[in-house]
C-alpha cells in the first residue's frame, strides 16, 4: 500500500491546522495559563446569560474566565468561581456585576475596582455583587408604569 506525497502532505497540513485550533481554543477558554491564574468566588442573585467559559473583564479588557457555576440550595443563589490572571491584583473592596454587551449581545462578568490598598487573595470571595438585569422585566415595568399614568 503506497501513499502519494500529496496525501502525506495534506494529512500533515490537516494535523497542523487541528493543533492550531486546539491551541487557540485552549487560550480562549483560559486553559493554557494553568499556573498563571488565581481563583475567586462570588454569589449572585441572578446569573442569567453567564456560564462556564464566560469572560471576566476589567475596564473592558478580559482578565479571566468563569470556571464554575452551581446553585446553592440553602441561599438559592448562584455560587460562581472564576479565574483571574495573576498579574491583575483586584482591590478587596471591589464589586462584581453581570453586564451586557448591548441589547442583542451576550453577558459577561465585570469587575468594578475599589480603592483599597489590600487585594483579594487566591480563593477569596467577592461579597459586593449585582446579578443580571432581565431586559424583559425592565420592559414590562416600564410599560406597566407608563400605562398607569394615563388614567
Secondary structure, DSSP 4 states (H G I P E B T S, - for coil): ----HHHHHHHHHHHHHHHHHHHHHHHHTT-TTGGGEEEEEEEES--TT--TT-EEEETTEEEEEEEEEEEETTTTEEEEEEEEETT-PPBTT-EEEEEESSSSS-EEEEEE----SSBPPTT-EE--EE-PPPHHHHHHHHHHHHHHTT-
